[in-house]
Amino acid sequence: MKLIQIEGFQVFYFYANEPFIFPKPLNQNLRPFEPFMEKELKNHFNLRLVITKSFLGSNIYYVLYLYFDPDKFPSSLDKKVQDDTFTNEDFQDSVFSKFPKTVCIYCKWKRPTLCIEHDCYYRNFELELKKMRKFEFKLCPNCGKSLRQSVLMIFKSQIIN
């Protein structure tokens, strides 16, 4: 894990296959970390766990996922972060995302997904628009209608509750 600044955001960046050990103060006020994602992060080369402080200035830390379109993932990203040779251009094809369980309001299809985390871009609307234009959002695979969220990825695995 390394504290870095990307595109104006300060985040704790986790390398691929790094154990998820959250030191203080991260482990005291962390919202939310889904154990489901620990396994999924290992299955998807184009995702990285990042943790950021609340966008509203409180001492709460949020778990987000840096999502890259699989065709645009920079293969040397972890090495560049480790060596402090990364630039904002290395992250231009990424977007901050969150992990919700999405339900189609039309047909009640349910699945774990990754969606754009709009809240973190509230101070930089232009950057959010630029990012959103780079991605094609998923429709419900069951009925083909809008999932009414900016769904980037639908996981094949089901969550067992």
C-alpha positions in Angstrom: 0.0 0.0 0.0 1.2 3.5 -0.9 -0.2 6.9 -0.4 -0.2 8.7 -3.8 -1.8 11.7 -5.5 -3.6 11.0 -8.8 -5.6 13.5 -10.8 -6.0 15.7 -7.7 -7.1 12.9 -5.3 -5.0 11.5 -2.5 -5.5 7.8 -2.1 -3.9 4.8 -0.5 -3.2 2.6 -3.5 -3.0 -1.2 -3.1 -0.8 -3.2 -5.5 -2.2 -6.3 -7.3 -2.3 -9.3 -5.0 -1.3 -7.3 -2.0 -2.8 -8.5 1.3 -5.5 -6.2 2.6 -4.0 -5.0 5.9 -5.5 -1.7 7.0 -3.3 0.2 9.5 -4.6 2.8 11.8 -6.4 5.1 11.3 -7.8 3.3 8.2 -9.0 0.3 10.1 -10.9 2.4 12.7 -13.2 4.3 10.3 -13.3 2.3 7.1 -16.6 2.2 5.2 -17.4 -0.3 3.5 -15.1 -3.2 2.6 -16.8 -6.2 1.2 -15.0 -9.5 1.7 -16.5 -10.6 -1.7 -14.2 -8.0 -3.4 -11.0 -9.4 -1.9 -11.4 -12.5 -4.0 -12.6 -10.6 -7.1 -9.7 -8.2 -7.0 -7.4 -11.2 -7.5 -9.5 -12.3 -10.5 -9.4 -9.0 -12.4 -6.1 -7.5 -13.5 -7.8 -4.2 -14.3 -9.0 -3.3 -10.8 -7.1 -1.8 -7.9 -8.2 -1.2 -4.4 -7.9 2.4 -3.2 -8.8 4.0 0.0 -9.6 7.7 0.4 -10.6 10.0 3.1 -14.2 11.2 3.1 -15.0 13.8 0.5 -16.7 15.9 3.1 -13.6 16.3 5.3 -14.5 13.9 8.2 -12.1 11.2 9.4 -14.0 8.4 7.7 -12.2 6.4 5.0 -13.9 4.9 2.0 -13.0 1.8 0.0 -13.1 2.4 -3.7 -11.9 0.5 -6.7 -9.9 2.0 -9.5 -11.4 0.5 -12.6 -9.7 0.5 -16.0 -11.2 -0.7 -19.2 -9.3 -4.0 -19.7 -8.0 -2.9 -23.1 -6.5 0.3 -21.6 -4.9 -1.0 -18.4 -1.3 0.1 -18.2 0.6 -3.2 -17.4 3.4 -1.4 -15.7 1.2 0.6 -13.4 2.1 -1.1 -10.1 5.8 -0.8 -10.9 5.5 2.9 -11.7 3.6 3.6 -8.5 6.2 1.6 -6.5 9.0 3.6 -8.2 7.2 7.0 -8.0 7.5 7.3 -11.8 3.7 7.4 -12.5 1.9 10.5 -13.8 -1.7 11.4 -14.1 -1.6 10.1 -17.7 -1.2 6.6 -16.3 -4.6 7.0 -14.7 -6.4 8.9 -17.4 -8.3 5.7 -18.5 -9.4 4.9 -15.0 -12.4 5.8 -12.9 -13.2 5.6 -9.2 -15.9 3.0 -8.6 -17.9 1.4 -5.8 -19.3 -2.0 -5.1 -23.0 -2.2 -4.9 -25.4 -5.1 -5.3 -27.5 -3.9 -8.2 -31.1 -4.9 -8.8 -32.9 -4.2 -12.0 -36.1 -2.3 -11.2 -37.9 -3.8 -14.2 -37.2 -7.6 -14.0 -35.7 -7.9 -10.4 -32.4 -9.4 -11.8 -29.7 -9.1 -9.0 -26.0 -9.2 -9.2 -22.8 -7.7 -7.6 -21.5 -4.8 -9.8 -19.0 -2.0 -9.9 -20.5 1.5 -10.6 -18.9 4.9 -10.9 -18.5 6.6 -7.6 -20.0 10.0 -8.5 -19.6 11.5 -5.0 -15.8 11.7 -5.2 -16.0 13.9 -8.4 -18.3 16.5 -6.8 -15.6 19.1 -6.8 -14.5 18.4 -10.3 -17.5 17.9 -12.5 -15.5 18.3 -15.8 -13.2 15.4 -14.8 -16.2 13.3 -14.0 -17.8 14.0 -17.4 -14.5 13.3 -19.2 -14.2 10.0 -17.4 -17.9 9.0 -18.0 -17.5 9.5 -21.7 -14.7 6.9 -21.8 -16.9 4.0 -20.6 -19.9 2.1 -21.9 -22.3 1.3 -19.2 -23.9 -2.1 -18.8 -27.6 -2.8 -19.3 -29.5 -5.5 -17.5 -28.4 -8.8 -19.0 -31.8 -10.3 -18.3 -34.2 -7.7 -19.8 -31.9 -5.3 -21.7 -33.1 -2.2 -19.9 -31.1 0.4 -18.0 -29.9 -0.5 -14.6 -30.3 3.2 -13.7 -26.7 3.4 -12.4 -23.3 3.8 -14.1 -22.5 0.1 -14.1 -19.0 -0.6 -15.3 -18.8 -4.3 -14.5 -21.1 -7.1 -13.7 -19.5 -9.9 -11.7 -20.2 -13.5 -12.6 -20.0 -14.6 -9.0 -23.0 -14.4 -6.8 -22.8 -13.2 -3.2 -23.8 -15.7 -0.7 -25.7 -14.1 2.2 
